[in-house]
Amino acid sequence: MIKIIMSISLLFSINLFAESAHDHEHHEHAHHGKKQDIKTTIELYTKACESGETNSCNNLAVIYDLGKLVKQDKKKAIELYTKACNAGNKYSCNTLGKIYFKGNPAIQDKPKAIEFYTKACNAGNDYSCNTLGIIYIKGDGVKQDRTKAKELFSKACDAGNMGACRNYERLK
């Protein structure tokens, strides 16, 4: 598993170096290699994700979500984020919270978003805890609950989230 992750990191660093170093004479050649590097990277992330490496699932989800290296595929991204979240990846859970809370109106689902934010917060994602606190202050998709918000801000603040610390102080 470590070898796969190291290979992926190496590919990205080589690709970044190649992009900054190439000139117009080597333009065609550099793009051909770039496509192969992207394909290899996707294959490595896929293999690692299939073997249970949640960070690889999350990274692959980001690639499909943003659509900068491959054709954008939001459905595939959500599937991969969900797989990683269900396996305990707090970043994927946080992203799913954002997608379902603020995303495309066709998939907005605030109760589902709150579920994912809660999962991420419970896994130690301080941004999710802060976001949940804000949701509870506003009563946006949940019953307004200042006590719950204060607990969430405190948890996020204890984890080093300065925005949550300020939010906690405002509630005092």
NUMITI-580070 format. One record per residue (C-alpha): residue number from 1; x, y, z. Coordinates in pm, 1 decimal. Layout:
residues N
<i=NUM&px=X&py=Y&pz=Z> $
...
end
This chain:
residues 172
<i=1&px=0.0&py=0.0&pz=0.0> $
<i=2&px=281.5&py=239.3&pz=87.0> $
<i=3&px=441.4&py=163.4&pz=-250.7> $
<i=4&px=120.3&py=258.7&pz=-432.1> $
<i=5&px=90.2&py=587.1&pz=-244.2> $
<i=6&px=457.4&py=666.0&pz=-301.4> $
<i=7&px=415.8&py=590.8&pz=-673.6> $
<i=8&px=119.6&py=826.3&pz=-695.9> $
<i=9&px=310.9&py=1101.8&pz=-517.5> $
<i=10&px=608.6&py=1050.1&pz=-747.0> $
<i=11&px=388.3&py=1069.3&pz=-1055.9> $
<i=12&px=238.3&py=1399.2&pz=-945.2> $
<i=13&px=576.1&py=1549.8&pz=-858.8> $
<i=14&px=726.6&py=1435.9&pz=-1190.4> $
<i=15&px=427.2&py=1575.7&pz=-1375.4> $
<i=16&px=454.1&py=1912.6&pz=-1199.2> $
<i=17&px=825.6&py=1929.7&pz=-1275.7> $
<i=18&px=768.1&py=1832.7&pz=-1638.8> $
<i=19&px=502.8&py=2102.6&pz=-1683.6> $
<i=20&px=727.7&py=2376.7&pz=-1550.2> $
<i=21&px=1033.1&py=2258.7&pz=-1745.0> $
<i=22&px=895.0&py=2198.7&pz=-2094.1> $
<i=23&px=916.1&py=2446.0&pz=-2377.9> $
<i=24&px=741.9&py=2483.4&pz=-2712.2> $
<i=25&px=973.3&py=2234.4&pz=-2890.2> $
<i=26&px=860.4&py=1952.5&pz=-2663.4> $
<i=27&px=497.1&py=2058.9&pz=-2638.4> $
<i=28&px=346.7&py=1756.1&pz=-2816.0> $
<i=29&px=564.2&py=1506.4&pz=-2632.9> $
<i=30&px=489.5&py=1650.5&pz=-2289.2> $
<i=31&px=113.7&py=1627.5&pz=-2338.7> $
<i=32&px=135.0&py=1265.8&pz=-2451.5> $
<i=33&px=327.2&py=1175.2&pz=-2135.2> $
<i=34&px=89.0&py=1378.4&pz=-1924.3> $
<i=35&px=-213.2&py=1177.9&pz=-2044.6> $
<i=36&px=-30.9&py=853.5&pz=-1963.0> $
<i=37&px=62.7&py=984.0&pz=-1615.7> $
<i=38&px=-299.0&py=1075.6&pz=-1547.4> $
<i=39&px=-418.0&py=732.9&pz=-1662.3> $
<i=40&px=-159.3&py=561.0&pz=-1441.7> $
<i=41&px=-250.7&py=782.7&pz=-1145.9> $
<i=42&px=-620.7&py=699.8&pz=-1185.6> $
<i=43&px=-537.5&py=328.4&pz=-1207.0> $
<i=44&px=-321.8&py=343.7&pz=-892.6> $
<i=45&px=-583.1&py=538.0&pz=-694.7> $
<i=46&px=-852.2&py=294.4&pz=-812.6> $
<i=47&px=-647.5&py=-9.2&pz=-710.6> $
<i=48&px=-569.1&py=141.9&pz=-369.7> $
<i=49&px=-931.0&py=245.1&pz=-317.8> $
<i=50&px=-1054.2&py=-103.2&pz=-403.8> $
<i=51&px=-815.2&py=-243.8&pz=-144.4> $
<i=52&px=-965.0&py=-19.8&pz=125.1> $
<i=53&px=-728.1&py=280.7&pz=126.1> $
<i=54&px=-980.1&py=555.0&pz=210.0> $
<i=55&px=-748.7&py=846.5&pz=125.7> $
<i=56&px=-713.6&py=707.3&pz=-226.1> $
<i=57&px=-1093.5&py=682.6&pz=-256.8> $
<i=58&px=-1120.1&py=1043.0&pz=-140.5> $
<i=59&px=-848.9&py=1161.6&pz=-381.6> $
<i=60&px=-1010.5&py=976.2&pz=-671.2> $
<i=61&px=-1346.4&py=1131.1&pz=-577.1> $
<i=62&px=-1188.0&py=1478.1&pz=-586.9> $
<i=63&px=-1047.5&py=1406.6&pz=-933.9> $
<i=64&px=-1393.5&py=1312.1&pz=-1066.5> $
<i=65&px=-1564.1&py=1589.7&pz=-870.7> $
<i=66&px=-1345.1&py=1867.9&pz=-1010.0> $
<i=67&px=-1312.8&py=1724.6&pz=-1359.5> $
<i=68&px=-974.1&py=1884.7&pz=-1428.3> $
<i=69&px=-778.8&py=1565.3&pz=-1501.8> $
<i=70&px=-1068.3&py=1353.8&pz=-1630.3> $
<i=71&px=-1418.3&py=1420.5&pz=-1753.4> $
<i=72&px=-1621.6&py=1548.8&pz=-1458.9> $
<i=73&px=-1849.5&py=1281.2&pz=-1314.4> $
<i=74&px=-2037.4&py=1403.6&pz=-1006.4> $
<i=75&px=-2223.1&py=1073.3&pz=-964.0> $
<i=76&px=-1899.0&py=874.5&pz=-954.3> $
<i=77&px=-1747.2&py=1133.5&pz=-719.4> $
<i=78&px=-2038.5&py=1097.0&pz=-475.6> $
<i=79&px=-2008.9&py=717.0&pz=-489.3> $
<i=80&px=-1638.2&py=738.4&pz=-407.1> $
<i=81&px=-1687.0&py=1000.2&pz=-132.6> $
<i=82&px=-1957.7&py=778.0&pz=16.8> $
<i=83&px=-1735.0&py=469.7&pz=7.3> $
<i=84&px=-1453.0&py=660.1&pz=178.3> $
<i=85&px=-1686.9&py=821.4&pz=432.5> $
<i=86&px=-1846.6&py=488.7&pz=522.8> $
<i=87&px=-1494.7&py=355.9&pz=583.3> $
<i=88&px=-1422.2&py=646.3&pz=821.0> $
<i=89&px=-1264.2&py=914.9&pz=601.8> $
<i=90&px=-1361.4&py=1241.4&pz=773.3> $
<i=91&px=-1275.0&py=1455.3&pz=469.9> $
<i=92&px=-1509.7&py=1261.0&pz=244.1> $
<i=93&px=-1786.2&py=1285.2&pz=504.3> $
<i=94&px=-1734.3&py=1662.3&pz=525.2> $
<i=95&px=-1744.4&py=1696.0&pz=146.3> $
<i=96&px=-2066.1&py=1494.1&pz=129.5> $
<i=97&px=-2212.9&py=1726.5&pz=391.7> $
<i=98&px=-2129.4&py=2024.1&pz=168.1> $
<i=99&px=-2263.9&py=1854.6&pz=-143.5> $
<i=100&px=-2597.4&py=1766.1&pz=15.4> $
<i=101&px=-2633.3&py=2093.5&pz=206.2> $
<i=102&px=-2530.4&py=2353.2&pz=-52.1> $
<i=103&px=-2494.8&py=2159.9&pz=-375.4> $
<i=104&px=-2704.4&py=2127.9&pz=-684.5> $
<i=105&px=-3072.6&py=2176.6&pz=-590.4> $
<i=106&px=-3153.3&py=1842.6&pz=-754.4> $
<i=107&px=-2952.8&py=1659.4&pz=-487.9> $
<i=108&px=-2990.7&py=1893.0&pz=-191.0> $
<i=109&px=-3090.3&py=1693.8&pz=113.6> $
<i=110&px=-3033.4&py=1878.2&pz=441.9> $
<i=111&px=-3106.0&py=1582.4&pz=673.6> $
<i=112&px=-2855.2&py=1373.4&pz=477.4> $
<i=113&px=-2606.3&py=1662.7&pz=485.3> $
<i=114&px=-2640.9&py=1691.6&pz=862.5> $
<i=115&px=-2586.6&py=1316.9&pz=893.6> $
<i=116&px=-2258.7&py=1342.5&pz=697.2> $
<i=117&px=-2142.7&py=1654.9&pz=881.8> $
<i=118&px=-2212.6&py=1475.5&pz=1210.1> $
<i=119&px=-2018.2&py=1169.5&pz=1096.5> $
<i=120&px=-1724.6&py=1391.9&pz=996.1> $
<i=121&px=-1740.0&py=1588.1&pz=1321.8> $
<i=122&px=-1747.6&py=1267.3&pz=1526.3> $
<i=123&px=-1442.9&py=1147.7&pz=1329.3> $
<i=124&px=-1254.2&py=1464.4&pz=1426.1> $
<i=125&px=-1317.3&py=1706.2&pz=1138.6> $
<i=126&px=-1327.7&py=2042.8&pz=1317.2> $
<i=127&px=-1466.7&py=2223.2&pz=1010.3> $
<i=128&px=-1768.2&py=1993.5&pz=1013.9> $
<i=129&px=-1821.0&py=2058.3&pz=1384.5> $
<i=130&px=-1810.8&py=2434.2&pz=1324.0> $
<i=131&px=-2045.5&py=2407.6&pz=1025.1> $
<i=132&px=-2289.1&py=2198.3&pz=1229.7> $
<i=133&px=-2275.7&py=2459.3&pz=1504.1> $
<i=134&px=-2374.9&py=2726.1&pz=1253.2> $
<i=135&px=-2655.6&py=2504.0&pz=1123.4> $
<i=136&px=-2787.9&py=2458.1&pz=1478.9> $
<i=137&px=-2765.7&py=2832.9&pz=1550.7> $
<i=138&px=-2969.3&py=2911.1&pz=1240.1> $
<i=139&px=-3203.8&py=2614.8&pz=1272.3> $
<i=140&px=-3140.2&py=2541.9&pz=905.7> $
<i=141&px=-3268.6&py=2188.6&pz=847.6> $
<i=142&px=-3273.9&py=2113.0&pz=1222.1> $
<i=143&px=-3450.0&py=2247.1&pz=1526.8> $
<i=144&px=-3261.9&py=2554.6&pz=1648.1> $
<i=145&px=-3046.7&py=2454.4&pz=1946.1> $
<i=146&px=-2798.2&py=2702.7&pz=2094.3> $
<i=147&px=-2674.0&py=2449.9&pz=2353.0> $
<i=148&px=-2589.7&py=2194.8&pz=2083.0> $
<i=149&px=-2424.2&py=2469.8&pz=1876.3> $
<i=150&px=-2213.6&py=2575.9&pz=2172.2> $
<i=151&px=-2099.0&py=2213.5&pz=2226.9> $
<i=152&px=-2005.0&py=2181.5&pz=1860.1> $
<i=153&px=-1817.7&py=2513.4&pz=1857.0> $
<i=154&px=-1632.2&py=2407.9&pz=2172.3> $
<i=155&px=-1531.0&py=2075.3&pz=2017.6> $
<i=156&px=-1406.8&py=2246.0&pz=1700.4> $
<i=157&px=-1229.6&py=2515.7&pz=1900.2> $
<i=158&px=-1052.6&py=2253.0&pz=2111.9> $
<i=159&px=-929.3&py=2101.9&pz=1783.3> $
<i=160&px=-778.3&py=2438.1&pz=1683.4> $
<i=161&px=-1049.3&py=2589.8&pz=1463.4> $
<i=162&px=-1023.6&py=2962.2&pz=1536.8> $
<i=163&px=-1352.5&py=3044.0&pz=1361.3> $
<i=164&px=-1525.6&py=2801.1&pz=1596.2> $
<i=165&px=-1353.7&py=2968.9&pz=1894.0> $
<i=166&px=-1495.2&py=3304.2&pz=1784.4> $
<i=167&px=-1839.2&py=3147.8&pz=1734.0> $
<i=168&px=-1820.8&py=2993.7&pz=2081.6> $
<i=169&px=-1732.3&py=3332.4&pz=2236.5> $
<i=170&px=-2027.6&py=3498.4&pz=2059.4> $
<i=171&px=-2264.7&py=3247.1&pz=2218.9> $
<i=172&px=-2147.8&py=3311.0&pz=2576.5> $
end
